[in-house]
Amino acid sequence: MAVQRIIVVDDDTNFLSAIKRNLERYGIQIDTYSDSIQALNEIASSGNVDLLILDLTMPEFDGVELMLALAQRNCPTPILLISGWWPETLELSAILGSAHGLRILGTLQKPFNLDQIVSALKGGLPMRIF
């Protein structure tokens, strides 16, 4: 399956602008959210998201809370976890998401090169980064 629509959730608006600008060049629809609850509502209502790129560390409703809310809704959307925190935090969060039935495709430690995401997407889904 070719990736057509990605939702990116991160509280860093500069990061959101950069990833949107860079990935749209490949003909991918990129929707960005700095608010996890808005992202949750969009994912739950639309159902046509090929990939969710999710930052773990956000104010109020963080990435782990969003993952658990998605798991309660039996969300089939594949998820790529990103964070500037320790790699162990990313890995444990990925294990937690998988244990709750989510399709965790992998993790990327910030800062990372957007080419890493592009390379993974060129093969289409499914992909596994970790």
C-alpha positions in Angstrom: 0.0 0.0 0.0 1.4 3.4 -0.9 1.3 6.0 1.8 -1.1 8.8 0.9 -2.0 10.5 4.2 0.1 11.0 7.3 -0.9 12.7 10.5 2.0 14.1 12.6 1.5 15.0 16.2 4.1 17.1 18.0 4.1 20.2 20.1 7.0 21.7 18.2 5.4 23.8 15.5 8.8 24.4 13.8 9.2 20.6 13.4 5.6 20.3 12.2 6.2 23.0 9.5 9.4 21.3 8.4 8.1 17.8 8.1 5.0 19.0 6.3 7.0 21.0 3.8 9.4 18.2 3.2 7.0 15.3 2.9 4.4 17.1 0.8 7.0 17.2 -2.0 6.5 13.5 -2.4 2.8 13.9 -3.0 1.8 12.8 0.5 -1.0 14.6 2.3 0.4 15.7 5.7 -1.9 16.9 8.4 -0.2 18.3 11.5 -1.5 18.7 15.0 0.2 20.3 18.0 -2.8 19.2 20.1 -3.2 15.5 20.8 -6.9 15.6 21.5 -7.6 17.3 18.1 -5.4 14.6 16.5 -7.3 11.9 18.3 -10.6 13.3 17.1 -9.4 13.4 13.5 -8.0 9.9 13.5 -11.1 8.5 15.1 -13.5 10.3 12.7 -11.7 10.0 9.4 -10.3 6.4 9.4 -8.2 7.1 6.3 -4.8 7.7 7.8 -1.9 5.6 6.5 0.6 6.5 9.1 0.7 8.4 12.4 4.0 10.0 13.4 3.7 10.7 17.2 5.9 12.6 19.5 5.8 11.1 23.0 6.5 14.3 25.0 3.8 16.9 24.8 2.0 19.0 27.3 -1.4 18.0 28.8 -2.2 14.9 26.7 1.1 13.2 25.9 1.9 10.6 23.2 1.5 7.7 25.5 -1.9 8.9 26.6 -2.8 9.3 22.9 -1.6 5.8 22.2 -3.8 4.3 24.9 -6.8 6.3 23.7 -6.2 5.0 20.2 -5.9 1.4 21.5 -9.3 1.8 23.3 -10.7 2.7 19.9 -9.0 -0.3 18.2 -7.1 2.0 15.9 -5.6 0.2 12.9 -3.3 3.1 11.9 0.4 2.2 11.9 2.4 4.4 14.3 5.9 5.7 14.2 7.0 7.0 17.6 9.5 9.9 17.9 11.0 11.7 20.9 14.0 13.6 22.1 14.0 11.5 25.3 16.2 8.5 26.0 16.0 5.7 23.5 14.8 3.4 26.3 11.8 5.6 26.7 11.0 5.2 23.0 11.5 1.4 23.1 9.3 0.9 26.2 6.6 3.1 24.7 6.7 1.0 21.6 6.4 -2.2 23.6 3.5 -0.7 25.6 1.7 0.3 22.4 2.2 -3.1 20.9 0.9 -4.8 24.0 -2.3 -2.7 23.7 -2.8 -4.0 20.2 -1.4 -1.0 18.2 0.7 -1.3 15.1 3.9 0.3 16.2 6.2 0.4 13.2 9.2 1.8 15.0 10.9 4.6 16.7 13.1 7.5 15.8 15.2 9.5 18.2 15.2 13.2 17.8 16.9 15.0 16.2 16.7 12.8 13.1 17.0 13.4 9.4 13.7 13.6 7.5 15.4 11.4 4.9 15.1 8.5 7.3 11.3 8.8 7.1 11.3 9.3 3.4 13.4 6.2 2.9 11.1 4.1 5.0 8.0 5.4 3.1 9.4 4.8 -0.4 8.8 1.1 0.1 5.2 1.7 1.2 3.6 0.1 4.2 4.0 -2.1 6.1 7.4 -1.1 7.3 9.3 -1.8 10.5 12.0 0.5 11.6 12.9 -1.1 15.0 
